[in-house]
Each structure stands twice: as structure tokens, then as C-alpha cells.
């Protein structure tokens, strides 16, 4: 199998970021691409690291500071879904 093309890498990263697709889902949706699962897995493992580097320290600090409020909301919803936005 040929290595992933530049376009393949962009497609995989975009679907991982925008839709949260796993390697298995990507392989099922694009069977004609003949991607190796290990290659796709290696690529999508890099996506969170790329995104993490783009977060500012201020955003990280705000998320940590608001954790008690978020936990209280989850407890109040008895573990159900809650909407939460950083202030």
C-alpha cells in the first residue's frame, strides 16, 4: 500500500476534528482508499496534540478554574448531559 497522500491526511484530520470519526469509521467510509488501519491510527493520534498546542494558557487556566462549577452541574443533572461554556 502506498503512503497516505497529502489530500488523504487533510481529509482524515478534518473528519477526526469536525466529526470525531475513529479510524474504524474512516476505513469503513472510504474502503476504496485502501488505507492501512495502523497508518490512520498513527495520524489521528497526532490530531489532539496539534490542537492542544493551539490552546492558550489562559484558556486552560479558565477551564481548570471552572471545573467545580461543571462538576456541580453534572451532579445536579444526575450524570446526564449538561451544556457548558467557558466564561
Buried (B, 14 or more C-beta within 10 A) or exposed (E): EEEBEEEBBEBBBEBBBEEEBEBEBBBEEBEEBEBBEEBBBEBBEEBEEEEEEEEEEEEEEEEEEBEEEEEEBEEEEEEEEEEEEEE
